[in-house]
Amino acid sequence: MTAETQTRAGFAAVIGAPNAGKSTLVNALVGQKVSIVTHKVQTTRFPVRGVAMHGDAQIVLVDTPGVFAPRRRLDRAMVKAAWAGAEDADAVVHVVDAPAHEAVMKGGGSGADRRSFEDDKRVIEGLKHSDRKAILALNKIDALPRERLLALSQKLFDTGAYSEIFMLSAKRGDGVEDLKARLAALMPKGAWLYPPDQAGDIPLRLMAAEVTREKLYLRLHDELPYAATVETEAWAERKDGSVKVDQVIYVEREGHKPIVLGKGGAVIKKIGELARAELETMLERRVHLFLRVIVKPGWAEERARYSAVGLDYDG
């Protein structure tokens, strides 16, 4: 047997309701950040690939947008991308927010919990319709006692949508290595698809924009709706080894611009500081980041913006 056939490589799609912890889990499995994480739902807008290594196996994790009830073109494209990622994968992991799901099952829960519960039902029905079984990853288990987790896991397993269950806390790392080992065993034999030291395949310009978008959402989670995006306009390498990055924050309404700028430009300055600090850590060099805000009604309906991130505009 050759060295090539002794290795394993394949794809594992991570699907679930928005804010179930998919991106946090992917980052934990990879061992570093490849997908942005905020407490806003639908933060991930397009499939992001992270590369996890376990022994001789390479797992290409596809962090998909959340599965939810779409209302606009961008929503529909995101949901379609999520299911496409699942259909093409060698393994599928359905991440469920255990406390939210259990709360609704017991007749309680917040509005966000109920939306998450309904989205989980959509995933379960989708899996059953596709005749594809998934690995159930019950997330945030640190928030529930064991006996309630066992009851919840049994209830979900009885739906017939799952082949096995893993209980974990993606944020704390509990159970993550066990899931990684199982995914490694499920990968087909074959040559690695990426160099072993490569953590992801998202282009630097796009990752830089995603980092800034994360800081934007974290800073303005109450004030700013989802009608905002970030685009890297220019990326210039400098002779001293640093890089100059120019980015535009697009908002849909005039009233959104002063929110992003803040009094005396204080908010956008802070967003820039946080994004620059993270980019310098990621790139291991100095970053000169320049941000500006442009009002662009209908940016979410532009065809070119969808193809740039691999989403289907006509889906």
N, C-alpha and C positions, 0 to 999 in steps of 0.2 A: 504493500500500500504506500502510495507516495505521500509526501508531506502535505500536498494540496488536498488530497481526499481525506486526510485526517482532520482537517479544519472544518468548521461549520460557519455558515453565514446565512442570514435571512432577515426578514422584516417582521416586526411586531407592532401592530397598530394599537394605540392607546386611545380608547373612545370613552364617551360618557357625557353626562350633563355638564353644562358650563359651571365652572367653579367647583368641580368635584375634587380637584387636585391633580389633574392629568399632567400639567406642566411641571408641577413640583415633583411628581413621581418620575417623570422622564429625566429631569435634572439630577435626581437622586440616583437613578440607575446608571446614568452616564458618569456621574461623579463630578460634574461641573455644570455651569449654567449654559444651556443651549436654547432655552425657551423662556420668554418673559413671564413673570408671575405677578398678578395683582389680585385684590379681592373683588374686582369688577368681573361680572360674568362676561363670557364671550371675548376675553382678552386675546386669546389665540385666534387669529383670523385666517390662517392658512396652515397647511401641514408643515411642521418643522421636524427635521430629522436629526436625531442624536445617535451617536455610536457608542454602544456599551460593549466592553470586552469581559468575557468570563472564561478563563482557561483558554482552550483552543477555539472557542466560539465567539463570533462577532454578531451582536444583535443590533440591527438598525431600527431604532425606535421611531415611530412616526407619531408625533404629538399632534393629534387632529383637533380642529375646531370642535366646540361642543355640539352635541345633537340637541336641538330644541325646536320649537315651533317657529318657522321662519315667517317674517312679515314683509321683508324688503329684499331687493335683489342681492345685496351683500349677504344677508342671512341665508338665502337659498343656496348661494354659492358655497358658503361655509359648511352647511349641512351636507351638501352633495360631496364636498371634499372629504368630510369625515367618513361617510359611508364608502367612498371610493378607496380610502386608505385601508379600511377594514376588509374590503373584498379582495384586495391585492396582497394581503399580508399572509405570512406563514403562521402567525399566531395573533390572536386578538385579546386584548385586556380591557375589560369594562370596569372603569373606576367608579365606585359608588360612594357618595358621602354618607357614611353609616349613620351618624347622629341625625342628619336631616331626614333620611329615608325612614328611620325608626320613629322619629317624632310624628311624621305624617301618618304612618301606619297606625299609630296609637290615637289618631284624631286630633293631634296638635300641630305644632310647627309654625314657623313664620311664613309669610308670602313667598320668600325666597326658597324656603324648604319645600313648599308645595310645588313650586315650579320645577325644582330639582327632581322631586318625586315623579312628576308627570313626564319629565324628560327621560328619566330612567325607564319608565314604562315604554316610551317610544323606542328606546334602545333594545329592550327585551323583545318587543314585538318585531323589531327589525331583524334581530338575530334569529328569531324563530322562523320568520318569513324566508330568510336566506338559507335556512337549514345549516347554519354555522354556529357551533358552540364556542363560547368565549371563556377565558379565565376571569372569574369574578375577583376583583381587588377591592375588598372592603376597606375604605380609607378612613383616617381620623379615629382609629379604634381606641385611642387614649381617652376619648371623651365618653365612652360607654363601658359599663361593667361587662365582664365576660359572659355571664348568663344571657344578657340581652343581645349581645353580639351573636351568640350561638343560635338563638331563636331567629334573629334577623337573617343570618346566613342560611339557615334551613329553609326559611320562607322563600328566599330568593332562589336557592338551588332547586326548589320544587317547581319553579317556572319551566324548567327544562332547557333554559338558555345557556347553561354553563357546564363545563367539563370538570372544573375544580375551583376551589376557593382559597384565596390568600388573604389573611388579615394583616393590615399594615398601617403605619403612620408615615406617609411620605415625608412629612415635614421633619419628624424626629429620626427617621431612618429605620424604624422598627419593621422587620419583615421584608425589607427591600432586597437584601441579599438572597433570601430564599426565593423570591419571585425571579430575580435575575438568573439564578441557577436553573430554575425550571424553564425559563424562556430559552436559555442557552441549549438545553437538552432538546428543545423543540425545533431548533434551527436545522435546516437540511445540510447535508455534507456538501462542501464546496469551498472554493477560494474566498478569502475575505474580500469584501466589496470596497473597503476603504483602508488606508494605512492605519495600523493599530493605534497610532498616537493622535488620530484625528477625531475630534469630539462631535463634529456636526458638519453639515454641508450647506448651511445658510451663508450666502455671500456676505462679506464684511460690511458692505454698504447697507445692506438690508438689516443685518444684525445691529448695526449702529443706530439705525432708525428705530428698530424695535426697543433698544435700550432706552432711548429718549422717550418713546411712547409709554413705556412702563413708568418712567419717572413722572410723566405728565399725568397719567391716570392716578398714580399713588398720591400725588400732590393735590389733584383737583377732583377727587373721587365723588365729592358731594355737589360741586358747582358745575362741572362740565359733563354734558351728555356724551354719547358715543360718537357724535358728529365731529370727530377730530382724528387726524392721522398725521404721521410724520414721514417725510421723504428726504433721503440724502441727495442733495443737489450736486455736490462736488466733493471729491476725495483727492487731495493733493499731497503727495509725498514730498517732504522737505529734505534738504541736504544734511541737516543735523540729525536725521533719523526720526524726527517727529512727523506727525501727519495733521493736515488742516482739513477739517470736516465742516462743510456748510449744509445745514438742514433747514427745511421749511416745515412748520406746523400748519396744516390746513384745517380751518374751522368753517362751518357752514353758514354762520350768521355773524353779523356785525357785533351783536351783543356778546358773542363768545370771545372776541379778540381781547377786550380789556380784562376778562377773567384770566386768560392765559398770561397776559403781560403782567398784571398785578400793579399795585400802586408804585409808581416810579420804576416800573420794570422789575420789581423785586421777585415776583413769582417765576418769570421766565429765567431770571438770573439763577435762582435756586435750582430750577429744573436742569439748566445747563451745567451747573456745578456738580450735581449728583450724577448726571449722565457722563460727563467728562471723567469723573473719578472712576466710574465703573469701566469705561472704555480703556482708560489707561491701565487698569489692572488686567483686563482681558488681553490687550495688545502688547503689554509690557513695554510701553514707550509713551512719550509725551503726546497728548492730543490737544489740538487747538480747535475747540468746538464753537461754532457760531450758529445761533438760532434766530429765525425770524418767523413772524406769524402772518399768514395770508388768509383772507376771507375768500372762500371758493365754494359757493353754493353748488350742491350736486356732485361734489368730488367722488362720492361713493357710487355714482352711476357711470363713471368713465371706464370704457372698455380696456384701455391700456393699463389701468391700475390693477385690473384683475389678472391679466395675462402676466404681468410682472411678478406676481407672487404665486402663479400656478393655479388660479381659481378659474372656473368656467363662467364666463360672463352670461352665456345664454342658458345656463342650467336652470 
